[in-house]
Amino acid sequence: MFLFIITSLLSVCSFVDGVHITLDHTIKITYIVHGYSVCSVD
């Protein structure tokens, strides 16, 4: 049971890390695209 708790915690942590990385990339891409569109408008 203890091992099960540890492995489930680890999988949750890695899943959260993956979500954070995905969100980070999405935000960066959005900023880059938005920055380019702002530059082209100016």
N, C-alpha and C positions, 0 to 999 in steps of 0.2 A: 504493500500500500504506500509506503514511504517513497519507494522508487517511482511509483506511478505519479505521485504528487510532484516529485522533482522533474520528471520527464515532461509532464504537462506544463509545468511552470516554464521550463526551458523552451518548449515549443511555442508557448504564448509569447515569451520574450523575443524569440526570433521572428515570429509573425509580426509583432509590434514594430521591431526594427525594420522589417521589410516594408510595412505600411509607411513608416516615417521616411524611408529612403524614396519610396514611390512619390509621396507627397512633396518631398524636397525637390525631386526632379521635375515634377509637374509645375510647381511654383516657379522654378528657375526658367523652364521653357516658356511659361506664360509671361514672365517678366521680359524675357528676351524678345518674344514675338511682339509684346506690347511696346517695348522700347523701340523696335524697328519701325512699327507703325507710327509711333509718335514722331520719330526722326523723319520719316517720309512725308508726314503731314507738314512738319515745319519746313 
